[in-house]
Amino acid sequence: MTRSSPPAPAGTLMIREPPSTGGTLPGTPVAAADAELKRSLELLRAVAAGKIPHRRVVRVSTPPPMVAMSRRESRMPGFEEARRACIAHGFVPVIRHTGGRAVAYDETCVVFDVILREAGGPMDQALFFRDVGDRLVAALRALGVDARLGEVPGEYCPGQFSVNARGAVKLIGTSQRAVRGARLLSGMLPLGPVDRFVQVLVAVNRALGLDWDPVTFGTLGHENPGLPRRAVEDALVAALDE
């Protein structure tokens, strides 16, 4: 039997969520970090099932301190050492539901999700990456950053559609997941200091036996200090709208 659903409402459903419970370790439980990742999947499945009737959903949130590693990394010989390194640096280790490599988050970051209904069948993954990447580049340029689309040699969690600054440091990485009827693209933009992220990513990648160049890690706060978080979120939300 073919399931039918009413036409999707025009426009985009915008969701802004408050910071996850806790904020810093040890007050932030593992459950809060897991919940941050699971929320994206809940929205993806709700759009696919028609429980959210909008064609597009955009969500922004503030994550707890965590390092999200891929399922592939969880099967590497150094994974347990990598987990211990996360905890030693004040981050909760979790397994991400999309591809890629280890990514560090904390309360200075803006996490965003874009979910699209695929009513006409699966969409082109590369085109979705590029469309969102171009939108993010435009938003960051409007905030005074020399933003560009493309991988920086040696960057962490490397990707063809990373958003970088000056061609020198990675600012945003994106990843995708699809279910029948909907597609999710997730990303993260760090706003604060660089050092804390570099330290944990150096330790985690060393444990996993993966190479990267720490000088390629960038944050918006380093590129354009003093931007209010709300202004950054507003710029991202506007860019990711229909």
HELIX and SHEET records of a PDB file:
HELIX    1   1 VAL A   30  ALA A   49  1                                  20    
HELIX    2   2 ARG A   71  SER A   74  1                                   4    
HELIX    3   3 PHE A   79  ALA A   88  1                                  10    
HELIX    4   4 GLN A  125  ALA A  142  1                                  18    
HELIX    5   5 ASP A  195  LEU A  208  1                                  14    
HELIX    6   6 PRO A  214  THR A  216  5                                   3    
HELIX    7   7 LEU A  220  GLU A  223  1                                   4    
HELIX    8   8 ARG A  229  LEU A  240  1                                  12    
SHEET    1   A 7 THR A  12  ARG A  16  0                                        
SHEET    2   A 7 ARG A  56  SER A  61  1                                        
SHEET    3   A 7 CYS A 109  ARG A 117 -1                                        
SHEET    4   A 7 ALA A 182  PRO A 190 -1                                        
SHEET    5   A 7 VAL A 169  VAL A 179 -1                                        
SHEET    6   A 7 VAL A 163  ALA A 165 -1                                        
SHEET    7   A 7 ALA A 147  LEU A 149 -1                                        
SHEET    1   B 3 VAL A  92  ILE A  95  0                                        
SHEET    2   B 3 MET A  66  MET A  69  1                                        
SHEET    3   B 3 VAL A 103  TYR A 105 -1                                        
END                                                                             
